[in-house]
Amino acid sequence: MANLNTLDVFFSSQSFHEEELRKKVVVVVDVLRASSTIITALMNHAKGIIPVEDMGEASRISQSVDSENILLCGEKDGVKIEGYDLGNSPFEYSESMIENKTLIFNTTNGTKAIKKAVGASQIYIGSFLNLSTIVHTLKSEEKDIVLVCAGWRGRMAIEDLLFAGNVVYNLSDGALSPEARDGAKVAFGLYDNFRGNLPKVIHSSNHAVRLKNIAGEKDIDYCAQTDICDILPVLNDGIISNLYG
């Protein structure tokens, strides 16, 4: 049973130190778009996803493995990196493109947050697309839980915090204890305030406005959907795969 009094939420990848995650279960969320794209890739039967922190790490890994079954994927400031096979739009990750492929994945915010969390006991990847699967998994968790919002360049991203608040709300059955951590209280309160109109709030977020200028509204619409799958991405030995796959 999850201990809600120790459940915590970090608002960006720069709001915590790595040691704060030791021996804890971590859910990393980057709604727009890394988490949603990782989940989509696993839905479409990618073999695995290797998150990297920068282009140098991506290049080193790509040169050391069988390039025939590897795709270089990711973005910088929302735009596909020159020379990469795919960017960071979930719509690029069709089954015909990525089935049985290993993806080396490099993004501005999401993969950096994942890499910073590698000292945790367990790392899951969450977004609204697999919300109920994340909640169900965490309900039976006995270790301390931390929800890590990737944010945007060290700043809070409201869509990530809304997801975290949604998880906290569901874990606590809508009644959070006064003894809960401040981060959990803030996320819970934000979600409780906006839960009646999440897609509209996500569309109006600063990050969504930036992305619309790059990719249009289609990606935002997609990432704002709730529970379209039961994929549970988990990081093991540097590779993200579907625990239920």
PEZIZI-V588627 format. One record per backbone hydrogen bond with DSSP energy under -1.0 kcal/mol. NH is the residue of the N-H (numbers start at 1). CO is the residue of the C=O. E is the energy in kcal/mol with one decimal. If there is no record, write none. Layout:
nh={NH & NH}
co={CO & CO}
e={E & E}
//
This chain:
nh={2 & 8 & 10 & 13 & 15 & 20 & 21 & 22 & 24 & 25 & 26 & 27 & 28 & 29 & 35 & 37 & 38 & 39 & 40 & 41 & 42 & 43 & 44 & 45 & 46 & 47 & 48 & 49 & 50 & 52 & 58 & 59 & 60 & 61 & 62 & 63 & 64 & 69 & 70 & 71 & 73 & 74 & 75 & 76 & 79 & 81 & 84 & 85 & 86 & 92 & 93 & 94 & 98 & 99 & 100 & 101 & 102 & 103 & 104 & 105 & 106 & 113 & 114 & 115 & 116 & 118 & 120 & 121 & 122 & 124 & 125 & 126 & 130 & 131 & 134 & 135 & 136 & 137 & 138 & 139 & 141 & 146 & 147 & 148 & 149 & 150 & 152 & 155 & 161 & 162 & 163 & 164 & 165 & 166 & 167 & 168 & 169 & 170 & 171 & 172 & 174 & 175 & 180 & 185 & 186 & 187 & 188 & 189 & 190 & 191 & 192 & 193 & 194 & 195 & 197 & 201 & 202 & 203 & 204 & 205 & 209 & 210 & 211 & 212 & 213 & 214 & 215 & 216 & 221 & 222 & 223 & 224 & 225 & 227 & 228 & 229 & 234 & 235 & 236 & 239 & 240 & 241 & 243 & 245}
co={139 & 145 & 147 & 150 & 12 & 17 & 18 & 19 & 21 & 144 & 122 & 146 & 124 & 148 & 30 & 33 & 34 & 35 & 36 & 37 & 38 & 39 & 40 & 42 & 41 & 101 & 101 & 240 & 103 & 105 & 54 & 55 & 56 & 57 & 58 & 59 & 61 & 66 & 67 & 102 & 104 & 86 & 106 & 79 & 76 & 74 & 81 & 72 & 72 & 89 & 90 & 92 & 94 & 95 & 45 & 98 & 69 & 48 & 71 & 50 & 73 & 109 & 110 & 111 & 112 & 115 & 117 & 24 & 24 & 26 & 233 & 28 & 127 & 128 & 130 & 131 & 132 & 133 & 134 & 135 & 138 & 25 & 8 & 27 & 10 & 29 & 155 & 152 & 157 & 158 & 159 & 160 & 161 & 162 & 163 & 164 & 165 & 166 & 167 & 168 & 169 & 172 & 177 & 181 & 182 & 183 & 184 & 185 & 186 & 187 & 188 & 189 & 190 & 191 & 194 & 197 & 198 & 199 & 200 & 202 & 205 & 206 & 207 & 208 & 209 & 211 & 211 & 212 & 217 & 218 & 219 & 220 & 222 & 128 & 129 & 129 & 241 & 123 & 239 & 236 & 49 & 234 & 232 & 242}
e={-1.4 & -2.0 & -2.6 & -1.3 & -1.6 & -2.0 & -1.9 & -1.0 & -2.0 & -3.1 & -3.0 & -2.3 & -2.7 & -2.7 & -1.7 & -2.6 & -2.6 & -2.4 & -2.0 & -2.6 & -2.0 & -2.2 & -1.7 & -1.6 & -2.2 & -2.1 & -1.2 & -2.0 & -3.6 & -2.7 & -1.9 & -2.4 & -2.1 & -2.2 & -2.3 & -1.5 & -1.2 & -1.4 & -1.2 & -2.1 & -3.2 & -1.8 & -1.5 & -2.5 & -1.6 & -1.5 & -2.3 & -1.9 & -1.7 & -1.9 & -1.4 & -1.1 & -2.2 & -2.2 & -3.1 & -2.3 & -2.9 & -2.8 & -2.9 & -2.8 & -2.0 & -1.9 & -2.0 & -2.5 & -2.0 & -1.2 & -2.4 & -1.8 & -1.4 & -3.0 & -1.7 & -2.4 & -1.2 & -1.2 & -2.0 & -2.5 & -2.8 & -2.0 & -2.5 & -2.0 & -1.8 & -2.7 & -2.7 & -2.9 & -2.6 & -2.9 & -2.5 & -1.8 & -1.8 & -2.4 & -1.6 & -2.3 & -2.6 & -2.2 & -2.2 & -2.5 & -2.7 & -2.2 & -2.7 & -2.0 & -2.8 & -1.4 & -1.8 & -2.2 & -2.6 & -2.3 & -2.7 & -2.7 & -2.4 & -2.5 & -2.8 & -1.8 & -1.6 & -1.7 & -2.2 & -1.8 & -2.8 & -2.4 & -1.4 & -1.3 & -2.3 & -1.9 & -2.5 & -2.5 & -1.0 & -1.4 & -3.9 & -1.1 & -2.5 & -2.1 & -2.6 & -1.5 & -1.5 & -2.7 & -1.3 & -1.5 & -2.8 & -2.2 & -2.5 & -1.9 & -3.5 & -2.2 & -2.9 & -1.8}
//
